[in-house]
């Protein structure tokens, strides 16, 4: 198996073949004719349009390594290029990885100690179940979905008006994930929630309406046109892994998707968005008496309407839609049925790939939002199909999919050589040399914390985190220099101090101003669906972490929370730690030990202990102050910012 | 031809190969304080040609709200003649933001005079800028696509009326990298009163990595957010902390060799430290003479703010910042719906003198020849009156000017119709204006692209027919 299938071959084929098809000429309503390219069987040869195949996990040589089927696929591909998997990460590393991964939080000292002590064979599985059952799981994973939903709680553009009820959608996502709502139901609610029985799920359709909006525009028909096109592009990229957006103006240059396909998909939603009026801001879908403008718009311009079209999915994707259900019932419900039809090759692959991506940092495909011709296909196609099948067979349960992934041996690999064993050193030298991009997963990929997780981690290790669940969004304080770039009253700092230290998922998402730490650490701008964040390293991040009040306050709280038990155990009573307190060598030692557990989830090494003791001795300040600086350093350290 | 597909490589080798194959430019970009993007550093600089490059840097004076071309840069005697009458039907219908199309025409509110050797006509609103007439290249036939502020602010800054595309400054930071070791490549100096219509997305990075977005700076003690240690941490303690941090980071890296992201972060902290010094030095005007400060109008209330920011812009250009934007105008800005004379008096008074000083300094310091100066808003204004003495938005025809390296001075290019309603002669769409900026920087606008969503996405936009306005180039 070749990792990252090279797209050149199929690309070349398409360039030759695609434009040469005899095109069907359709008569446009206003006389503009449109030659729609046909879709051929050859187009469907592309991997992602092929049916999902249930594959038997392959036989492998190193039979003792695999813990489940995932590992057989991973190991098979490693063995084919004479590589072997990395040694296991130690349990503390695995715990930290898992906790950040599933909950976006660092493990506590107590968790580390009790997990280390739990030697039962099912200890790992019980831990995974416990982490998945916690509300913190939904608070972590909701952001992944909200990136795709280009979610923000304001319009953007000039006035950036607040969408007062938008937070309910954020909460709906958090709750749905915590309830392990089956994925088909999760999507059905977001596309057609207003049509389900009581319509209680109508708030879920904010997914469709979550893009930027300019309610005060003169041309309200243009506003509606732009919103529909934006929604169609989002549906394509997020649910189907297809870049439909290119086709709002013209037939896709490489993928077998036409402008007709784009506007057919758009027409599915035509009947759900009312005629817009100036100043009105609908944020959910609602069935309308009749679809307004089910047509093609040449060059994507409202001034160039073409022929009428019927609501249909893109022709390239199987199954052939049941036209009756699209034409007689509500096409959104028909579309959901089509998405989750047994023969649909994209829906399950796209989401399985995303789940994998968030566990392993990179997705199996080059671009999780593009399963088309140009982007590189999956590095492990059979594994992807196995995950998709498994997901479908397990009632579309995301939690079960997480479980099987994180309990694999692949997920248990170390990300680096701990330096103690020669075998390990050899392995990593070879892994880095032969698999520099880690395409074969010959080690665990190291990852930087995302901005939201970094903030949560800072709050958590410093003992400040308020774990209150749900409710309207909060506004923590912002630097005054930033406030001045906004219009008046666009950011009203929450009154309650406790609201300033809620989890990041509850921080108000203003489209025109991302919270500084989120922005600096690559949160997408909610202008378009985002399936994969950038991962930049900048001096602006360093300034924010080194000089920002938020980190410094976390460092101060961290010092106090570390010192408190150290000082009280010495005097027998609770002592309020002061900056200039002088610690005995033993107290310093204990403080550093506690500090390392809190921040890095491990005990300090002898080297570190020695370095810090020297450093303290060279300080002309009280130990309390010296400890504060150690806290600042640790909160800025690569080990804190990265997950091994 | 399709773009060259990126062969199956993950992001890490991507970076490493960028270092090797991209030469000095990529290295410069990586060494920039804005750091590097792990995901997609430019693979090759097929878009840049040193032979074509006429300038190295850009300063863009953005008159937010929409300055009135027929009162500043585009003399319209015919409009004066028809003042008070409705617009003749021969001009056809026009889309407007407010219902002004049937309102009586408003004649130019200030007289124009020819200036310099060239005789370029500029109104009495701008007496100081007018002294540089022979250096200005006025484009009188600009046009865009929206009558709304935020859409036009986005279009002027990003090429698209939609929200969320990368801004021109970010294109340039990405496409050319940094010339400066310890300041960002793309700096924005917003009006301190805030309220840009469209907000910070106007200088956003869109789908480009965050390291290319505009960094906002301001005059005064805290020019960049988080530039100074927090209260309670001295400079000396900060350095000690940093030394400890880097010691721990290097120890951490020792067993994780080959991870360039970790190394980059170690480097980023050193850059951040240097930036504290460099940015502090940047905003410290104590090495400027009293005469200089006076020329920028820093001692006078009306000109103090914009003067400070123009001087800051000059100091940035001297230090190698690639792209500087200086905004004039808070929420209302130049948006003279009710009283063009009053509004423009105020804004011209605030900006005319400082801009003139900036132009002088660029000449004097030798930066002129490789700096491009841009002056303009997101659109112009209508010939019809609004509320008697005001004017509504006009994206269909308006003016802006360029100066500096590579552009002809003393020139008026293109024309609007006799009342200034639409660009009619040699019209310049915003997209072609952008492509001309790129061209002057040595960048092929058709080639500048970023690998995104499976395609090498052209930053100038997907539309065909991108043109450089070659007639204005020297």
Interface residues (C-beta under 8 A of the other chain):
Chain A: X2 X3 X4 X5 X6 X7 X8 X11 X15 X156 X157 X158 X160 X212 X214 X216 X217 X218 X226 X237 X243 X246 X249 X253 X254 X362 X366 X367 X369 X370 X372 X374 X375 X376 X379 X415 X416 X417 X418 X419 X432 X436 X437 X438 X439 X446 X448 X479 X481 X482 X483 X484 X485 X486 X487 X511 X512 X513 X516 X519 X520 X521 X522 X525 X526 X527 X528 X532 X534 X535 X536 X537 X538 X539 X540 X541 X542 X543 X544 X546 X547 X548 X549 X552 X556 X607 X608 X611 X612 X615 X619 X621 X629 X630 X632 X633 X634 X636 X637 X638 X639 X641 X642
Chain B: X2 X5 X6 X7 X8 X9 X10 X11 X12 X13 X14 X16 X33 X34 X35 X36 X37 X38 X39 X40 X95 X97 X147 X148 X149 X150 X151 X162 X163 X164 X165 X184 X190 X192 X193 X194 X195 X196 X197 X198 X199 X200 X201 X204 X205 X206 X207 X209 X210 X211 X215 X216 X218 X222 X224 X225 X226 X227 X228 X229 X230 X232 X233 X237 X238 X240 X241 X242 X244 X245 X247 X248 X249 X251 X252 X253 X254 X255 X256 X257 X258 X259 X261 X262 X264 X265 X266 X268 X269 X271 X272 X275 X276 X331 X453 X454 X455 X462
